[in-house]
């Protein structure tokens, strides 16, 4: 079980203001004044350069006169969830505000407050409806959407042009192009060059990758909206077999243990033609010190012979623990973080995709990342993981999926055997209803 790491009080992390504060929602003062400053704890990310949560918590503290304790949590989503389950299961009041993954509302809803009890009726106006729906469990708004993601394909536009290849539209085209350019680059002297980098470790990230492979082959989405298990079919098996053919061929053997950052490192160092990752990579790969700055493009993920491009939806939301001693203040902090001005700054400075639709037409947002506008359709039509329909069982569903997929990538199972076993596992999990 991961341990809780609480930041030591520092001016940048812990702000104590004298006197009365004012509740804010996206910069607009609410009618009810706060009598005394309070201490609010928020569980952010790992506190590294990609974590914008501490800066926003700091801003809110300065505006309201409250104290904010920023608590660092593991980057790994599985470890973060375990930490949350430990804290919430013990009904701890140590954390007021939590950042939760897009697939966790159904898992954690019993421990989260209904934000609609504390926020104005129009608090979710302008957000992607699908994301608000995702965060609404049994009529309760348990989280505010902060930023969203969808899997995308990064490519070296300079190398495609150099060798006369087009951006691949199918997985087979990606495979063939990667093989050809990998061979040419190695012959030219770059022995560390690979055709395709993806997240192959047995974790939630592999669920995201594999769901894209399967769905884009018209192989279903594991469990459909009615709760029926759909994974045991030839198209899903073919998708997994194709992915297995990449390991040791156009992708390194190490892909079996790669997460987002390892794959970004390979691509950003100039040693991969294609990369499957999330939109956050764009700003980093085009940043100072990147070997591929100005040489890359972003495109929708490829599809199978009978499917369409499908991108797994990701993203993070801001929730309030039902064990908070200050739920109204905590809800105000959640609303501040997810309000349009803060989402715009997050998009411009960190390249994160807003959950407010109008920001995809904002000139400053588009100037910071011209590809942001192109992402709108991928985000609006992304494929969700079956977390809403499977509820509390989703963690076990995902675990079964990424473990069977990893066995295929490792050569321990073929695609047909994996989807057959997976189908039986999921049928057992859902036998009495999700």
Beta strands, then each sheet from edge to edge (+ up, - down):
strand 1: 5-6
strand 2: 22-25
strand 3: 28-33
strand 4: 39-43
strand 5: 67-72
strand 6: 97-101
strand 7: 136-137
strand 8: 140-141
strand 9: 144-150
strand 10: 152-156
strand 11: 194-197
strand 12: 272-277
strand 13: 296-299
strand 14: 313-320
strand 15: 353-354
sheet 1: 1+ 5- 4- 6- 14+ 9- 15+
sheet 2: 2+ 3-
sheet 3: 7+ 8-
sheet 4: 11+ 12+ 10- 13+
end
